[in-house]
């Protein structure tokens, strides 16, 4: 987690299965008080992410089989959603 415990580190998204199951990629960190952008987190910055389903094929260890409609909602701001993944019993690492 970042120093203020509000966001996971980029390593979490890139190198953990749970991080890859989260359908967002952090793109930039933004400080609303200064208008500054940064590729790395600093206190006072908020994460700006893009949607990206990472596990969605039959060759992945899990496959997204359900996403609540709130995930496809394109409104700005925080969202709450449900994801259901199916374990690929035939997955070979």
C-alpha positions as CSV (number, residue, x, y, z in Angstrom):
1,X,0.0,0.0,0.0
2,X,1.0,3.6,-0.5
3,X,2.4,5.6,2.4
4,X,-1.1,6.8,3.3
5,X,-2.7,3.3,2.8
6,X,-5.2,4.5,0.2
7,X,-3.8,2.8,-2.9
8,X,-1.9,-0.4,-3.7
9,X,1.6,-0.1,-5.1
10,X,1.9,-0.6,-8.9
11,X,3.8,-3.8,-8.1
12,X,0.5,-5.2,-6.6
13,X,-1.4,-4.6,-9.9
14,X,1.4,-6.1,-12.1
15,X,2.7,-9.0,-10.1
16,X,-0.1,-10.5,-8.0
17,X,-3.0,-12.6,-9.1
18,X,-5.4,-10.5,-7.0
19,X,-4.0,-7.3,-8.5
20,X,-4.5,-8.7,-12.0
21,X,-8.1,-9.6,-11.1
22,X,-8.9,-5.9,-10.4
23,X,-10.1,-4.5,-13.8
24,X,-8.2,-1.2,-13.5
25,X,-4.8,0.0,-14.4
26,X,-3.3,3.0,-12.5
27,X,-2.2,5.5,-15.2
28,X,-1.3,8.6,-13.3
29,X,-1.5,10.2,-9.8
30,X,-3.0,13.6,-9.6
31,X,-2.7,16.2,-6.9
32,X,-6.0,18.2,-6.9
33,X,-4.5,21.0,-4.8
34,X,-1.5,21.7,-7.0
35,X,-2.8,20.3,-10.4
36,X,0.4,18.3,-10.6
37,X,0.6,14.8,-12.3
38,X,3.0,12.1,-11.3
39,X,3.7,8.5,-12.5
40,X,4.5,7.6,-8.9
41,X,2.4,8.1,-5.8
42,X,3.1,10.8,-3.3
43,X,1.0,11.9,-0.3
44,X,-1.8,14.2,-1.4
45,X,-2.2,12.6,-4.8
46,X,-5.1,10.5,-6.0
47,X,-4.9,7.6,-8.4
48,X,-6.4,8.0,-11.9
49,X,-7.1,4.6,-13.5
50,X,-8.4,3.1,-16.7
51,X,-10.7,0.1,-17.0
52,X,-9.0,-3.1,-18.4
53,X,-10.2,-6.7,-18.0
54,X,-7.0,-8.7,-17.6
55,X,-8.3,-12.2,-17.1
56,X,-10.8,-12.8,-19.8
57,X,-9.7,-15.8,-21.9
58,X,-9.6,-19.6,-21.7
59,X,-5.8,-19.6,-21.4
60,X,-5.8,-17.5,-18.1
61,X,-5.8,-19.1,-14.6
62,X,-9.3,-17.5,-14.0
63,X,-11.8,-16.0,-16.3
64,X,-14.2,-13.1,-15.7
65,X,-17.7,-14.6,-16.1
66,X,-19.8,-11.8,-14.5
67,X,-19.4,-8.1,-13.9
68,X,-22.2,-6.0,-12.4
69,X,-23.6,-3.3,-14.6
70,X,-22.0,-0.6,-12.4
71,X,-18.6,-1.7,-13.9
72,X,-19.6,-0.6,-17.4
73,X,-21.1,2.6,-16.2
74,X,-18.9,5.5,-17.6
75,X,-19.8,8.1,-15.0
76,X,-16.9,9.8,-13.2
77,X,-16.1,9.1,-9.6
78,X,-15.9,6.2,-7.3
79,X,-17.8,3.0,-8.2
80,X,-18.9,-0.2,-6.4
81,X,-19.1,-3.4,-8.5
82,X,-19.2,-7.2,-8.2
83,X,-16.9,-9.5,-10.2
84,X,-17.3,-13.2,-10.5
85,X,-14.4,-15.3,-11.8
86,X,-14.4,-18.9,-12.8
87,X,-11.3,-21.0,-12.1
88,X,-9.7,-22.6,-15.2
89,X,-9.2,-26.2,-14.2
90,X,-7.2,-26.8,-17.3
91,X,-4.8,-23.9,-16.8
92,X,-1.1,-24.8,-17.3
93,X,1.3,-22.2,-16.0
